[in-house]
Every structure is written in C-alpha cells, then in structure tokens.
C-alpha cells in the first residue's frame, strides 16, 4: 500500500522552466506550447528565483516594441512562493489558498526545482480507494498511536468518510484516534462510536 502524505507523492516531476535571460516572446511560446499559466525562473544552479506568469507578461513595459529585449528576470514575480517536496499536502493546499495560486514550484532542501504541484494534484488524494484509506488508518492506529494496551478498533471507510468503532482502554484516547484518522490523505470526515472495554 502506498501512503500519500507529502507533496512529493502527488507532484509532477517533469517541469518546464525558463532562465533569467529568457526573452518575452520565448516565454509566451513556452506557456502556449505546454498549456500552463506560469513558469518557474531558475538560476544557473537550479534554484528557483522567481515565477513568470501570464499576468506578469500582460504588465510588461509599454511603449515601443520592447518585447524583444524584455527578459524573464525583468518580468518575474519574486521571491517565488515555493513548497518543499517533504511538505504535507494540507500545508501546500493552505499555501495555495492564501496566495490564490494555481501551481507551486516544488524544491529540495537547497531550493532547487524538483517538480511542480497544482490544485488538481492536491485533489488527487480524494480519489484514493476507500480500501487504501482504511488500511492506512488501521496501520496508523496499530503501530504509531496505540502500541500498548487492549485496543479493539474497527475501521470502515465509505466515500472518504472513516467510521471508527470498538473499545479503547482510556476514553481520552478517542480524540487522539479521531484526529489521527482525520490526518490520513483522502479522509473527508470521521465518525466514531467507541466504548470502554468490558472488565474481566
């Protein structure tokens, strides 16, 4: 079973980019050819130094035809809003929502471009099979949260909603289990009905 937890799990690895010296008309051609609305701008070492978008191109200097000598460095928005490949999917979604962004460049620990993630990529987690989601919740409960004590938790997932029932040794654990289940990518809701274990 593949766990889907980080941006790296859903991002597109093949990325089109431009360098600082790319000319205006070449940027337009790349956007048209690849049917994207923005491109990362890279330094020579592969670090993302900015993003040039369709909106940036529309704001190019006016007057005589300056397109031939206008470059990505002059047009780009900086600093670029990026996300690391190890970032949680939810964190990337919040970053996109705050900035009203459609795509984010994905970088490694040194700020070098390794991919791009779009809104559509982030939404893919909600297309995971219920069986995969349920298996990940069971593993999370069994191996990470409740390694000790009499735990009898049953998990059923239907249309992304996780239904949890059974018994927990401590009623205070219910909140922990529910919160943990809610962190599994693809879960859209959690409903729990736990009881205390029956004394021997």
Buried (B, 14 or more C-beta within 10 A) or exposed (E): EEEBBBBBBBBBEEBEBBEBEBBBEEBEEBBEEEEBEBBBBBBEEBBBBBBBBEEBBEEEEEEEEEBEEBBBBBBBBEEBBBBBBEBBBEBBBEBBEEEEBEBBBBBBEEBEBBBBBBBEBBEBBEEBEBEBBBBBBBBBBEEEBBEEEEBEBEBEBEEBBBBBBBBBBEEEBBEBBBEBBEBBBBBEEBEBEBEEBEEE
